[in-house]
Amino acid sequence: ATPAKGAAGAGTPVKAPLPGVVTKVLVANGQSVKKGDTVVVLEAMKMENNITAECDGTVSGVCCAAGDSVMEGTTLVTIA
């Protein structure tokens, strides 16, 4: 089962750098992450792109799920 999408939490948003399809969400609410950790894998133009945390912190919101189509600038995860 795929984790349910939640609302964006407080903190720093991790946004999609390009349009694509979310293939994997590698974090959950409340999980600690370090700057540079991969949080989401986004497929665009038949290539997988690792989307990484931009800061250290705790995941405060997961705004996407595997299979979602996202546009450039869409918030995928928030880190507080």
Secondary structure, 3 states (H helix, E strand, C coil): CCCCCCCCCCCEEEECCCCEEEEEECCCCCCEECCCCEEEEEEECCEEEEEECCCCEEEEEECCCCCCEECCCCEEEEEC
